[in-house]
């Protein structure tokens, strides 16, 4: 899987979670999580 925000490969500190609106899996790398970079799900839900 790749990070939803920056499209990089996942590494240590990465997480895969479910969208609170549609339960689609969302992958986040540690860098984007630490910097609170926004992401957007295919259902248009946006998160930090």
C-alpha positions as a Markdown table, in Angstrom:
| # | Residue | x | y | z |
|---|---|---|---|---|
| 1 | Unk | 0.0 | 0.0 | 0.0 |
| 2 | Unk | 1.0 | 3.6 | -0.5 |
| 3 | Unk | 0.3 | 6.7 | 1.6 |
| 4 | Unk | -3.0 | 8.4 | 0.8 |
| 5 | Unk | -1.4 | 11.9 | 1.1 |
| 6 | Unk | 2.1 | 11.6 | -0.5 |
| 7 | Unk | 1.9 | 8.3 | -2.4 |
| 8 | Unk | 5.1 | 7.0 | -0.8 |
| 9 | Unk | 5.6 | 3.3 | 0.2 |
| 10 | Unk | 4.6 | 2.6 | 3.8 |
| 11 | Unk | 7.4 | 2.0 | 6.3 |
| 12 | Unk | 7.9 | 1.9 | 10.1 |
| 13 | Unk | 5.4 | 4.1 | 11.9 |
| 14 | Unk | 2.8 | 3.9 | 9.1 |
| 15 | Unk | -0.8 | 3.0 | 9.8 |
| 16 | Unk | -3.8 | 1.7 | 7.9 |
| 17 | Unk | -7.1 | 2.8 | 9.1 |
| 18 | Unk | -10.7 | 2.9 | 8.0 |
| 19 | Unk | -12.5 | 6.0 | 6.7 |
| 20 | Unk | -15.0 | 7.0 | 9.4 |
| 21 | Unk | -17.6 | 7.7 | 6.7 |
| 22 | Unk | -17.3 | 4.7 | 4.3 |
| 23 | Unk | -14.9 | 2.3 | 6.0 |
| 24 | Unk | -12.5 | 2.3 | 3.0 |
| 25 | Unk | -8.9 | 1.5 | 4.1 |
| 26 | Unk | -6.7 | 4.6 | 4.2 |
| 27 | Unk | -2.9 | 4.3 | 4.5 |
| 28 | Unk | -0.8 | 7.0 | 6.1 |
| 29 | Unk | 3.0 | 7.2 | 6.3 |
| 30 | Unk | 4.7 | 8.3 | 9.5 |
| 31 | Unk | 5.9 | 11.6 | 7.9 |
| 32 | Unk | 2.4 | 12.7 | 6.8 |
| 33 | Unk | 0.9 | 11.6 | 10.2 |
| 34 | Unk | 3.5 | 13.6 | 12.2 |
| 35 | Unk | 3.1 | 16.7 | 10.0 |
| 36 | Unk | -0.8 | 16.3 | 10.0 |
| 37 | Unk | -0.9 | 16.4 | 6.2 |
| 38 | Unk | -4.5 | 16.3 | 5.0 |
| 39 | Unk | -5.8 | 13.3 | 3.0 |
| 40 | Unk | -9.0 | 12.8 | 1.1 |
| 41 | Unk | -11.0 | 9.6 | 0.8 |
| 42 | Unk | -12.8 | 8.6 | -2.4 |
| 43 | Unk | -16.1 | 9.4 | -0.6 |
| 44 | Unk | -14.8 | 13.0 | -0.2 |
| 45 | Unk | -14.1 | 12.7 | 3.6 |
| 46 | Unk | -11.1 | 14.8 | 4.5 |
| 47 | Unk | -8.9 | 14.3 | 7.5 |
| 48 | Unk | -5.7 | 15.6 | 9.0 |
